[in-house]
C-alpha cells in the first residue's frame, strides 16, 4: 500500500514538474472572461472583453473565445494577434456567422476581415490615439512604421475583423447559468461571520 502511495506521489510530482506555468496562466486568462459572463458579470467584463461564439470548422460544434475589442463609430473590431493559424480565426474564416457578447448584450454578427485601405488606416490612427502601447507593440512585431505607406505595405500582416449585424442564424451565445452561486455565497458569508460579543 505504501509503495502504491509513493508511486502515485512521484507520478503527481512528475506531472507538476512538466506543467508549463505560462501556458496555465494564459489558459486561465482566456477562460476567465467566459466564466465571468456565466456568473452574470457580463455587463462589467463586456466593456473590454468580447465573447465570440463560433462554429468549429472541424467538428461543427459551437465554441467560445474571449477577445479584447474596441469600438469605432458604433462598429466593433478585434485584432488577430495570434496569426492566421489560430483555431478561432480558422473557424471564423470557415463560417463567419458568429454570436458576440459584450456590455451591449448578445448580438448576431458576421465577422468581416478589414481589407479596405481607408478603414485599416482609420483603425490604426484611432488605436494610436486611444491605445498606443498596444498598436505600437502589434506593429513592431511585423516591423511596421506608423506611416500610411508602411501600414499599407504590410496590410496583409495586420489582421483586424469587423462585426456587421446579420439576421441570419448564428450559434447560441453564453448563458448566465452560474449566477445561482451568488445567493449561496451571500448566505455562507453571513453564516460564517463571527458573532459579536455583547
Rosetta silent file (secondary structure, phi, psi, omega in degrees, C-alpha in Angstrom):
SEQUENCE: XXXXXXXXXXXXXXXXXXXXXXXXXXXXXXXXXXXXXXXXXXXXXXXXXXXXXXXXXXXXXXXXXXXXXXXXXXXXXXXXXXXXXXXXXXXXXXXXXXXXXXXXXXXXXXXXXXXXXXXXXXXXXXXXXXXXXXXXXXXXXXXXXXXXXXXXXXXXXXXXXXXXXXXXXXXXXXXXXXXXXXXXXXXXXXXXXXXXXX
SCORE:     score description
SCORE:     0.000 S_00000001
   1 L     0.000  -44.477  179.127    0.000    0.000    0.000 S_00000001
   2 H   -62.349  -37.238  179.001    2.825    2.378    0.930 S_00000001
   3 H   -65.450  -39.875  178.461    4.559    1.610   -2.367 S_00000001
   4 H   -62.768  -43.358  178.613    1.393    2.438   -4.285 S_00000001
   5 H   -63.964  -41.775 -179.911    1.069    5.765   -2.447 S_00000001
   6 H   -64.481  -41.683  178.572    4.737    6.530   -3.056 S_00000001
   7 H   -64.456  -44.157  179.022    4.396    5.719   -6.767 S_00000001
   8 H   -63.139  -40.009  179.873    1.263    7.878   -7.063 S_00000001
   9 H   -65.050  -43.414  178.643    3.034   10.739   -5.231 S_00000001
  10 H   -64.319  -39.999  178.655    6.081   10.511   -7.541 S_00000001
  11 H   -62.665  -42.282  178.306    3.801   10.418  -10.591 S_00000001
  12 H   -63.598  -42.202  177.941    1.994   13.539   -9.349 S_00000001
  13 H   -61.009  -40.429  178.893    5.327   15.322   -8.767 S_00000001
  14 H   -63.347  -42.519  179.668    6.428   14.485  -12.330 S_00000001
  15 H   -63.506  -41.024  179.784    3.182   15.874  -13.753 S_00000001
  16 H   -64.796  -39.958  178.752    3.581   19.092  -11.751 S_00000001
  17 H   -62.563  -36.070 -175.927    7.181   19.480  -12.984 S_00000001
  18 H   -82.236   -6.009 -179.776    6.037   19.085  -16.599 S_00000001
  19 L   -73.780  128.947  176.347    3.313   21.746  -16.313 S_00000001
  20 L   -85.926  107.036 -173.965    4.124   24.863  -18.296 S_00000001
  21 H   -60.463  -41.380 -178.988    3.157   27.644  -15.863 S_00000001
  22 H   -64.876  -33.614  178.442    2.880   30.361  -18.516 S_00000001
  23 H   -67.831  -39.880  178.644    0.551   28.101  -20.535 S_00000001
  24 H   -63.874  -43.556  179.836   -1.645   27.559  -17.454 S_00000001
  25 H   -64.388  -44.099  178.174   -1.773   31.330  -16.801 S_00000001
  26 H   -59.641  -42.068 -179.322   -2.625   32.034  -20.472 S_00000001
  27 H   -65.138  -39.859  179.083   -5.388   29.432  -20.347 S_00000001
  28 H   -62.561  -47.316 -178.549   -6.765   30.967  -17.147 S_00000001
  29 H   -63.913  -35.543 -179.250   -6.813   34.470  -18.652 S_00000001
  30 H   -74.853  -28.559 -178.363   -8.502   33.252  -21.846 S_00000001
  31 H   -94.300  -21.433 -177.072  -11.188   31.305  -19.931 S_00000001
  32 H   -56.646  -45.318  179.348  -11.746   33.734  -17.021 S_00000001
  33 H   -63.024  -31.449  178.997  -13.984   36.146  -19.031 S_00000001
  34 H   -65.946  -44.340  177.141  -16.110   33.205  -20.181 S_00000001
  35 H   -68.035  -37.227  178.639  -16.708   32.129  -16.581 S_00000001
  36 H   -59.472  -41.914  178.367  -17.266   35.758  -15.547 S_00000001
  37 H   -63.111  -43.820 -179.185  -20.039   36.007  -18.155 S_00000001
  38 H   -65.139  -28.255  176.942  -21.608   32.767  -16.909 S_00000001
  39 L   -79.442   -3.866  178.760  -21.505   34.174  -13.355 S_00000001
  40 L    95.380   12.484 -177.759  -23.527   37.165  -14.550 S_00000001
  41 L   -97.161   16.903 -179.069  -20.662   39.658  -14.753 S_00000001
  42 H   -53.867  -44.891 -179.289  -21.077   40.251  -18.500 S_00000001
  43 H   -60.447  -26.441  179.205  -22.055   43.939  -18.198 S_00000001
  44 H   -86.328  -55.863 -178.822  -18.754   44.628  -16.357 S_00000001
  45 H   -62.461  -35.671 -175.093  -16.360   42.322  -18.240 S_00000001
  46 L   -69.428   -3.748  174.756  -18.086   43.110  -21.537 S_00000001
  47 L   -71.019  -27.118 -175.697  -16.879   46.710  -21.524 S_00000001
  48 L  -122.950  -28.681 -173.804  -13.448   45.488  -22.623 S_00000001
  49 E  -114.187  135.754  177.082  -13.771   41.794  -23.474 S_00000001
  50 E  -107.898  133.708  171.244  -15.906   40.221  -26.181 S_00000001
  51 E   -96.446  124.550  179.407  -17.048   36.598  -26.053 S_00000001
  52 E  -111.198  121.871  173.546  -17.242   35.184  -29.579 S_00000001
  53 E  -101.396  116.216 -179.249  -19.235   32.002  -30.197 S_00000001
  54 E  -125.381  169.332  179.251  -18.171   30.488  -33.491 S_00000001
  55 E   -96.295  126.300  178.035  -18.579   27.097  -35.182 S_00000001
  56 L   -62.787  125.655 -173.630  -15.572   24.789  -35.040 S_00000001
  57 L   -70.844  -14.144  178.800  -14.517   24.185  -38.647 S_00000001
  58 L   -96.373  -45.409 -172.857  -13.593   20.548  -37.924 S_00000001
  59 L   -96.819  -23.822 -175.629  -16.367   19.319  -35.626 S_00000001
  60 L    81.936    4.140  179.575  -19.238   21.682  -36.467 S_00000001
  61 L   -90.971  149.451  176.397  -19.781   22.316  -32.738 S_00000001
  62 E   -70.299  144.114  175.063  -20.039   25.807  -31.239 S_00000001
  63 E  -141.526  158.909 -172.753  -17.000   27.032  -29.282 S_00000001
  64 E  -113.914  143.966  174.622  -16.170   30.188  -27.337 S_00000001
  65 E  -136.760  139.626  174.213  -13.268   32.623  -27.481 S_00000001
  66 E  -107.000  132.535 -176.918  -12.715   35.746  -25.393 S_00000001
  67 E  -138.316  144.602  171.459  -11.007   38.683  -27.106 S_00000001
  68 E   -71.314  138.797 -178.623  -10.249   42.288  -26.248 S_00000001
  69 L  -132.404  169.079  174.742  -12.239   44.539  -28.562 S_00000001
  70 E  -142.916  160.846 -174.466  -12.655   48.190  -29.426 S_00000001
  71 E  -128.197  127.590  177.789  -15.443   50.229  -30.966 S_00000001
  72 E  -123.889  120.826  179.817  -15.151   52.959  -33.609 S_00000001
  73 L    51.735   41.308  176.725  -18.285   54.880  -34.644 S_00000001
  74 L    81.113    1.130 -179.977  -20.513   52.148  -33.222 S_00000001
  75 E  -106.672  131.862 -178.702  -18.690   49.330  -35.061 S_00000001
  76 E   -91.661  138.383 -179.740  -16.907   46.633  -33.040 S_00000001
  77 E  -133.073  155.387  167.491  -13.459   45.395  -34.075 S_00000001
  78 E  -134.172  156.735  173.271  -10.847   42.939  -32.851 S_00000001
  79 E  -104.420  138.384  175.259   -7.202   42.447  -33.804 S_00000001
  80 L   -89.832  100.463 -179.180   -5.915   38.948  -34.552 S_00000001
  81 L   -86.928   -8.095 -169.862   -2.720   38.825  -32.505 S_00000001
  82 L  -107.267    2.268  175.537   -2.306   35.073  -32.910 S_00000001
  83 L    87.596  167.381 -175.108   -1.955   34.714  -36.670 S_00000001
  84 L   -69.623  -15.210 -179.267   -3.977   33.045  -39.392 S_00000001
  85 L   -87.052   -6.614 -178.743   -3.308   29.573  -37.972 S_00000001
  86 L   -64.009  142.404 -173.858   -5.113   30.231  -34.688 S_00000001
  87 H   -57.230  -48.664 -175.956   -8.062   27.894  -34.197 S_00000001
  88 H   -63.783  -35.913 -179.418  -10.714   30.575  -33.588 S_00000001
  89 H   -69.048  -41.101  177.969   -9.635   32.556  -36.669 S_00000001
  90 H   -64.798  -36.099  175.809   -9.797   29.488  -38.907 S_00000001
  91 H   -60.208  -47.765 -176.710  -13.268   28.754  -37.505 S_00000001
  92 H   -67.467  -37.337  178.450  -14.451   32.263  -38.378 S_00000001
  93 H   -66.781  -30.591  178.819  -12.919   32.174  -41.849 S_00000001
  94 H   -76.664  -37.480  179.154  -14.750   28.893  -42.459 S_00000001
  95 L  -145.619   98.831 -173.320  -18.071   30.224  -41.119 S_00000001
  96 L   -76.242   -5.128  178.410  -18.149   33.977  -40.403 S_00000001
  97 E   -78.205  117.401 -174.976  -21.605   33.928  -38.757 S_00000001
  98 E  -134.715  163.723  167.088  -20.966   34.350  -35.023 S_00000001
  99 E  -107.740  132.694  175.451  -22.639   35.500  -31.828 S_00000001
 100 E  -116.687  147.255  179.289  -20.774   38.167  -29.896 S_00000001
 101 E  -129.822  122.031  178.167  -21.377   39.163  -26.283 S_00000001
 102 E  -136.495 -166.597  176.483  -20.267   42.475  -24.804 S_00000001
 103 L   -64.966  -13.637  175.520  -21.726   45.022  -22.402 S_00000001
 104 L   -82.667   -3.276 -178.385  -24.280   45.640  -25.192 S_00000001
 105 E   100.111 -159.217 -179.129  -25.594   42.089  -24.724 S_00000001
 106 E   -95.622  131.371 -178.111  -25.707   39.238  -27.232 S_00000001
 107 E  -132.362  141.269  175.283  -25.637   40.178  -30.925 S_00000001
 108 E   -87.054  125.327 -173.087  -25.852   38.143  -34.135 S_00000001
 109 E  -138.845  162.817  167.538  -22.982   39.158  -36.391 S_00000001
 110 E  -115.203  126.855  178.580  -20.943   38.356  -39.459 S_00000001
 111 E   -84.765  125.454 -175.311  -17.184   38.686  -38.934 S_00000001
 112 E  -123.221  121.969  175.766  -15.583   40.528  -41.866 S_00000001
 113 E   -62.978  137.817  178.589  -11.810   40.884  -42.400 S_00000001
 114 L   -79.340  115.921 -178.453  -10.790   44.524  -42.815 S_00000001
 115 L  -121.371  -19.405 -178.574   -9.344   44.854  -46.334 S_00000001
 116 L   -73.869  132.109 -177.246  -10.173   48.442  -47.340 S_00000001
 117 H   -56.052  -48.256 -176.208   -7.165   50.745  -47.064 S_00000001
 118 H   -63.418  -38.608  179.432   -9.080   53.685  -45.582 S_00000001
 119 H   -67.183  -41.551  178.302  -10.747   51.526  -42.933 S_00000001
 120 H   -61.476  -45.263  179.182   -7.409   49.995  -41.925 S_00000001
 121 H   -62.392  -42.517  178.933   -5.789   53.443  -41.649 S_00000001
 122 H   -59.357  -44.088  179.628   -8.759   54.712  -39.587 S_00000001
 123 H   -60.744  -49.570 -175.938   -8.413   51.762  -37.180 S_00000001
 124 H   -67.441  -40.137  177.286   -4.678   52.231  -36.695 S_00000001
 125 H   -63.323  -41.119  178.619   -4.949   56.013  -36.278 S_00000001
 126 H   -62.252  -44.593  179.861   -7.746   55.518  -33.739 S_00000001
 127 H   -67.456  -35.793  177.869   -5.639   52.970  -31.810 S_00000001
 128 H   -62.914  -31.264  177.928   -2.562   55.213  -31.930 S_00000001
 129 H   -82.060  -38.116 -172.465   -4.647   57.893  -30.186 S_00000001
 130 H   -97.850  -34.714 -176.368   -6.505   55.639  -27.730 S_00000001
 131 L  -142.499   63.398 -173.688   -4.220   52.649  -27.117 S_00000001
 132 H   -62.072  -33.312 -179.090   -0.746   53.499  -28.480 S_00000001
 133 H   -61.350  -46.542 -178.699    1.061   50.883  -26.374 S_00000001
 134 H   -63.704  -53.261 -173.604   -0.994   48.037  -27.834 S_00000001
 135 H   -69.932  -32.769  177.562   -0.899   49.066  -31.507 S_00000001
 136 H   -65.047  -43.485  178.479    2.784   50.041  -31.403 S_00000001
 137 H   -63.689  -41.340  179.686    3.696   46.626  -29.979 S_00000001
 138 H   -62.492  -46.346 -179.007    1.487   44.915  -32.573 S_00000001
 139 H   -70.040  -33.801  179.141    3.061   46.811  -35.490 S_00000001
 140 H   -62.623  -30.785  178.394    6.588   46.316  -34.118 S_00000001
 141 H   -59.511  -29.474 -178.793    6.105   42.540  -34.384 S_00000001
 142 L  -108.672    7.537  179.766    5.953   42.965  -38.159 S_00000001
 143 L    66.067   35.059 -177.135    8.423   45.858  -38.385 S_00000001
 144 L   -95.438  128.947  175.092    5.674   48.277  -39.442 S_00000001
 145 L   -86.511  149.387 -177.663    6.237   52.023  -39.114 S_00000001
 146 L   -78.346   50.573  175.444    3.205   54.217  -38.258 S_00000001
 147 L  -118.397  150.008 -178.362    3.067   55.797  -41.717 S_00000001
 148 H   -54.228  -44.589 -176.982    0.293   55.254  -44.272 S_00000001
 149 H   -60.973  -45.778 -176.872    2.755   53.916  -46.839 S_00000001
 150 H   -73.001  -36.553  178.086    4.296   51.346  -44.480 S_00000001
 151 H   -61.700  -46.169 -178.783    0.949   50.292  -42.998 S_00000001
 152 H   -69.950  -28.323  176.657   -0.486   49.587  -46.463 S_00000001
 153 H   -65.215  -32.973 -177.922    2.700   47.785  -47.460 S_00000001
 154 L  -108.538   23.497 -173.162    2.120   45.351  -44.545 S_00000001
 155 L   -60.895  -25.643  179.177   -1.690   45.308  -44.688 S_00000001
 156 L   -77.106  -17.741  178.486   -1.789   41.505  -45.038 S_00000001
 157 L   -85.703  -33.214 -176.529    0.113   41.116  -41.752 S_00000001
 158 L   -89.625   97.105 -172.252   -2.123   43.426  -39.705 S_00000001
 159 L   -98.756  117.972  174.743   -5.312   41.398  -39.343 S_00000001
 160 E  -123.260  146.413  175.661   -8.443   43.100  -37.999 S_00000001
 161 E  -117.789  139.035  175.751  -12.005   41.805  -38.020 S_00000001
 162 E  -108.895  147.052  179.628  -15.131   43.937  -38.143 S_00000001
 163 E  -112.536  115.772  179.728  -18.507   42.700  -36.879 S_00000001
 164 E  -106.056  137.102  179.960  -21.543   43.534  -39.017 S_00000001
 165 E   -62.050  147.812  177.421  -25.111   42.764  -37.830 S_00000001
 166 L  -141.273  153.598  174.132  -26.956   39.906  -39.540 S_00000001
 167 L   -99.967   -2.069  178.676  -30.442   38.415  -39.420 S_00000001
 168 L   -72.279  156.684  179.299  -29.047   35.012  -40.429 S_00000001
 169 L   -63.625  140.793  176.543  -28.865   32.250  -37.796 S_00000001
 170 L  -130.923  161.264  179.101  -25.748   32.293  -35.611 S_00000001
 171 L   -62.893  152.495 -178.098  -24.581   29.911  -32.871 S_00000001
 172 L   -69.785  133.745 -179.760  -26.130   30.384  -29.452 S_00000001
 173 L   -77.348 -178.260  178.575  -24.115   32.604  -27.107 S_00000001
 174 L   -67.081  146.562  174.551  -23.187   32.009  -23.486 S_00000001
 175 L  -106.632  156.693  175.609  -25.920   31.844  -20.899 S_00000001
 176 L   -85.942   81.648 -173.076  -25.795   33.193  -17.353 S_00000001
 177 L  -105.389    1.628 -179.973  -26.017   29.701  -15.882 S_00000001
 178 L  -117.735    9.374 -177.572  -23.795   30.094  -12.799 S_00000001
 179 L   -66.347  -18.690  178.858  -25.412   33.159  -11.197 S_00000001
 180 L   -59.751  -18.889 -176.562  -27.094   30.868   -8.644 S_00000001
 181 H   -70.970  -25.207 -175.356  -23.781   30.784   -6.776 S_00000001
 182 H   -64.470  -47.074  177.226  -24.101   34.424   -5.579 S_00000001
 183 H   -60.734  -36.064  179.157  -27.013   33.853   -3.128 S_00000001
 184 H   -64.965  -44.346  178.363  -25.205   30.787   -1.768 S_00000001
 185 H   -62.590  -39.336  179.454  -22.015   32.804   -1.252 S_00000001
 186 H   -63.090  -47.352  178.744  -24.006   35.565    0.418 S_00000001
 187 H   -62.113  -44.920 -179.444  -25.703   33.142    2.833 S_00000001
 188 H   -61.669  -40.808  178.999  -22.397   31.384    3.534 S_00000001
 189 H   -63.645  -42.593 -179.656  -20.687   34.741    4.233 S_00000001
 190 H   -66.699  -39.661 -178.417  -23.452   35.762    6.626 S_00000001
 191 H   -74.554  -29.793 -176.887  -23.414   32.421    8.454 S_00000001
 192 H   -90.251   -3.772  179.204  -19.623   32.199    8.714 S_00000001
 193 L   -69.058  131.553 -179.576  -19.224   35.766   10.031 S_00000001
 194 L   -64.168  138.231 -179.815  -18.000   35.648   13.660 S_00000001
 195 L   -74.449  140.288  178.232  -20.672   36.715   16.146 S_00000001
 196 L   -78.001  142.142  176.090  -20.034   39.893   18.097 S_00000001
 197 L   -79.199  138.379  178.684  -19.833   39.572   21.833 S_00000001
 198 L   -80.129    0.000    0.000  -22.439   41.526   23.756 S_00000001
